[in-house]
Amino acid sequence: MSLDRELYKRADNKCELCGSEEHLQIHTLAPQKDETLKKSLVACKTCVDQIEDPETTDANHWRCLNDSMWSEVSAVQVVAWRMLTQLRTEGWPQDLLDMLYLDEETLEWAKATGVGVEEDENAVVHRDVNGVILQAGDSVVLIKDLKVKGSSMIAKQGTAVRRISLDRDNEKYIEGKVGPTQIVIITDYVKKMSEKE
Ligand SMILES: [Zn+2]
């Protein structure tokens, strides 16, 4: 059986990404050039166009990954990972990405085109007093008494602040609740709590 026929058979004559049965073609994932069963997939023109030209990407189209990201075909997993990474600021792609598990080899392949890498370098990274990277949803503990701006309240050293959020524009600021009050905290005054604390 020819490679093309084998791919179409695997795909059940549908786009392996969105399920469309129209304008199907074989798409070989960058950075590979040659069609192989492993590194190629069957996709519709809509999917291929958007993969090849990120400028034309319609985020809503990729809600199809909700289903197809569970494919056992690693080429499909790789496209899912790349598209979700590219679209993650939309919110829902990040949620899917959190659920998507790629084995080590597949993940390395997914990252091979540099999707997500460049963005990470320019992204605002928040670090605690020890230089540990902070992420939204983390819990931190205050390492000194802090006067809460605009109130007479003092947030005491040792206070735990759970489920922090990050200031997207300023790497020095995070937000979190102390008691009922949402406060802005400077990252130099917090220490990340480990899961167990
Ligand atoms: Zn498609």
Residues whose N, C-alpha, C, O or C-beta is under 5 A from the ligand:
A	BS01	ZN	C15 L17 C18 G19 S20 A43 C44 C47
